[in-house]
Amino acid sequence: MIDKLIENIRKTGAPIVVGLDPMLSYVPEYIRERAFGEYGETLDGAAEAILQFNIGIIDATADLIPAVKPQVAMYEQFGVPGMVAFQKTVEYAKSKGLVVIGDVKRGDIGSTSEAYATAHLGRVQVGNVSLKVFDEDIVTVNPYLGSDGVKPFLKVCAAEGKGIFILVKTSNPSSGEFQDRLVDGRPLYELVGEKVAEWGSDLIGESGYSEVGCVVGATYPEMGKVLRKIMPKSYILVPGYGAQGGTAKDLLPYFNEDGLGAIVNSSRGIIAAWKKDEKIVAENGAGYADAARAAVVAMREDIAGIF
Amino acid sequence: MIDKLIENIRKTGAPIVVGLDPMLSYVPEYIRERAFGEYGETLDGAAEAILQFNIGIIDATADLIPAVKPQVAMYEQFGVPGMVAFQKTVEYAKSKGLVVIGDVKRGDIGSTSEAYATAHLGRVQVGNVSLKVFDEDIVTVNPYLGSDGVKPFLKVCAAEGKGIFILVKTSNPSSGEFQDRLVDGRPLYELVGEKVAEWGSDLIGESGYSEVGCVVGATYPEMGKVLRKIMPKSYILVPGYGAQGGTAKDLLPYFNEDGLGAIVNSSRGIIAAWKKDEKIVAENGAGYADAARAAVVAMREDIAGIF
């Protein structure tokens, strides 16, 4: 899957992933009203609203971007109907040729980790039948439980040609509470980075990059520089650009000299761009998808400027 | 919720939680056949099988135990129908007076962590309506992202009278890869433990225990002893008893002198007990729930023997 991601990045010239993290407050009123009109102010109504919102965003941006990253929490909060919307979002994005990174941050051990890998990347056996489930292309994984938690994902990645991005250094202010603590004089996130390189070493694609990538926040470029060297074959998924304070010039250390190696996420900055765009967008929010497209173009140019 | 958990523990005399982690291979053939007969070898069929299996276990054990712990991964692997089975399992267990600990190990930041807390413990706002979602009583939380990830859960716990158990030291062999690394001469899990005590300090129930508990594996009793002192007011959820190798005598350090402070999980040891019990169980698995009940009684006696 890493090869397909890189192919998509090359084709679009945009190392960008759009975070599909739709809060109801990001969904224009006319979409919410239509959904609530059909299903009431229910979980079904909310799920329909975010699905229709996503479809608009995907339609408006799919030719410009290599990938989307739905954040499952935003769907899970609407219960079972929300998970239906998640599944339909994944399917719809894949039908448009996008790589889908499920931002699920799952992590457990043994058979439980296997079940998560099955749910999001693999196939589950039911009687004599083997069934795909949510079937994202890549998912994010939490490393706190160590190799026991990660290995079942590696197995599914090998079998299905899928990928994972492991949390190494997250973009939030309190990420340092544990991740930065010094172990033998080096921060914990470096040790996690070394493990990422090790876990990924048997899953190198034709591109030379591994199916095992990592997450390193844009808000810590100095750390990004060190981690880039520790995991030269791992793609870095970089959150924190835009709304969280990371700027384009902070991004350079995350890339390798081949201009590859990093993909930058923006969620709010794209999908809620319409709230700050009075030129394209009507008062009821119509035109929100055009505003998202314009925000992607601006982000692409912003990032191109650093090379 | 911690007060209700303690009340249930006192009432039953059993500091035991039954892990509802149903693999299809744990479900007796006659239940699978009935479910597949109705829904086919589909995700719906699998979900129906595990739901009916769970109902049998709950009916057979609810008077003996304070709580159940469904492991969401085992439901998520059956997709949307699996999440329906998860929700119905939570509802059914609550209807029997059990405290439901959702073993979800979620962890993210800011609004995403809020969404997870909403999904599992809180209420989501849809238009003018505030709706409960999966509505467990307590959930497990991953601490790798620091306070930013935990605080949204604390807010929901305070508003809804719910609880969380934060992963401190997990029961698996590779848990030491990161959790045991020494920071200023002390293992990382101790620092996490100190944070747990801090996060829980404003959420103390009438029992004197906090809504913020922790997870410490039964497989590390020496570490349990130290952590018990670091977090005197936190309940410890102890996995790893039985199938993972922890024995009853290993459990004493996890309890306080009041005989409270810990609740021991067993999953396979209870729900798959029928596979080793040829006296009660028929060849097709009928009697599996009686075998689970017998395993709970044996576990209760085993643990009572340590005091």
Chai-1 contact restraints between the chains, C-beta under 6 A:
chainA,res_idxA,chainB,res_idxB,connection_type,confidence,min_distance_angstrom,max_distance_angstrom,comment,restraint_id
A,F36,B,G127,contact,1.0,0.0,6.0,A-B,restraint_1
A,E41,B,V126,contact,1.0,0.0,6.0,A-B,restraint_2
A,E41,B,G127,contact,1.0,0.0,6.0,A-B,restraint_3
A,E41,B,V129,contact,1.0,0.0,6.0,A-B,restraint_4
A,A46,B,V126,contact,1.0,0.0,6.0,A-B,restraint_5
A,Q71,B,T112,contact,1.0,0.0,6.0,A-B,restraint_6
A,A73,B,T112,contact,1.0,0.0,6.0,A-B,restraint_7
A,A73,B,A115,contact,1.0,0.0,6.0,A-B,restraint_8
A,A73,B,Y116,contact,1.0,0.0,6.0,A-B,restraint_9
A,M74,B,A115,contact,1.0,0.0,6.0,A-B,restraint_10
A,E76,B,A119,contact,1.0,0.0,6.0,A-B,restraint_11
A,Q77,B,A115,contact,1.0,0.0,6.0,A-B,restraint_12
A,Q77,B,T118,contact,1.0,0.0,6.0,A-B,restraint_13
A,Q77,B,A119,contact,1.0,0.0,6.0,A-B,restraint_14
A,Q77,B,V124,contact,1.0,0.0,6.0,A-B,restraint_15
A,G79,B,V133,contact,1.0,0.0,6.0,A-B,restraint_16
A,V80,B,M83,contact,1.0,0.0,6.0,A-B,restraint_17
A,V80,B,V84,contact,1.0,0.0,6.0,A-B,restraint_18
A,M83,B,V80,contact,1.0,0.0,6.0,A-B,restraint_19
A,M83,B,M83,contact,1.0,0.0,6.0,A-B,restraint_20
A,V84,B,V80,contact,1.0,0.0,6.0,A-B,restraint_21
A,K105,B,D108,contact,1.0,0.0,6.0,A-B,restraint_22
A,D108,B,A73,contact,1.0,0.0,6.0,A-B,restraint_23
A,D108,B,K105,contact,1.0,0.0,6.0,A-B,restraint_24
A,I109,B,N172,contact,1.0,0.0,6.0,A-B,restraint_25
A,T112,B,Q71,contact,1.0,0.0,6.0,A-B,restraint_26
A,T112,B,A73,contact,1.0,0.0,6.0,A-B,restraint_27
A,A115,B,A73,contact,1.0,0.0,6.0,A-B,restraint_28
A,A115,B,M74,contact,1.0,0.0,6.0,A-B,restraint_29
A,A115,B,Q77,contact,1.0,0.0,6.0,A-B,restraint_30
A,Y116,B,A73,contact,1.0,0.0,6.0,A-B,restraint_31
A,T118,B,Q77,contact,1.0,0.0,6.0,A-B,restraint_32
A,A119,B,E76,contact,1.0,0.0,6.0,A-B,restraint_33
A,A119,B,Q77,contact,1.0,0.0,6.0,A-B,restraint_34
A,V124,B,Q77,contact,1.0,0.0,6.0,A-B,restraint_35
A,V126,B,E41,contact,1.0,0.0,6.0,A-B,restraint_36
A,V126,B,A46,contact,1.0,0.0,6.0,A-B,restraint_37
A,G127,B,F36,contact,1.0,0.0,6.0,A-B,restraint_38
A,G127,B,E41,contact,1.0,0.0,6.0,A-B,restraint_39
A,V129,B,E41,contact,1.0,0.0,6.0,A-B,restraint_40
A,V133,B,G79,contact,1.0,0.0,6.0,A-B,restraint_41
A,N142,B,N142,contact,1.0,0.0,6.0,A-B,restraint_42
A,N142,B,Y144,contact,1.0,0.0,6.0,A-B,restraint_43
A,Y144,B,N142,contact,1.0,0.0,6.0,A-B,restraint_44
A,Y144,B,Y144,contact,1.0,0.0,6.0,A-B,restraint_45
A,L145,B,T170,contact,1.0,0.0,6.0,A-B,restraint_46
A,G146,B,S174,contact,1.0,0.0,6.0,A-B,restraint_47
A,G146,B,S175,contact,1.0,0.0,6.0,A-B,restraint_48
A,G146,B,E177,contact,1.0,0.0,6.0,A-B,restraint_49
A,G146,B,F178,contact,1.0,0.0,6.0,A-B,restraint_50
A,S147,B,S174,contact,1.0,0.0,6.0,A-B,restraint_51
A,D148,B,N172,contact,1.0,0.0,6.0,A-B,restraint_52
A,D148,B,S174,contact,1.0,0.0,6.0,A-B,restraint_53
A,T170,B,L145,contact,1.0,0.0,6.0,A-B,restraint_54
A,N172,B,I109,contact,1.0,0.0,6.0,A-B,restraint_55
A,N172,B,D148,contact,1.0,0.0,6.0,A-B,restraint_56
A,S174,B,G146,contact,1.0,0.0,6.0,A-B,restraint_57
A,S174,B,S147,contact,1.0,0.0,6.0,A-B,restraint_58
A,S174,B,D148,contact,1.0,0.0,6.0,A-B,restraint_59
A,S175,B,G146,contact,1.0,0.0,6.0,A-B,restraint_60
A,E177,B,G146,contact,1.0,0.0,6.0,A-B,restraint_61
A,F178,B,G146,contact,1.0,0.0,6.0,A-B,restraint_62
A,R181,B,V183,contact,1.0,0.0,6.0,A-B,restraint_63
A,V183,B,R181,contact,1.0,0.0,6.0,A-B,restraint_64
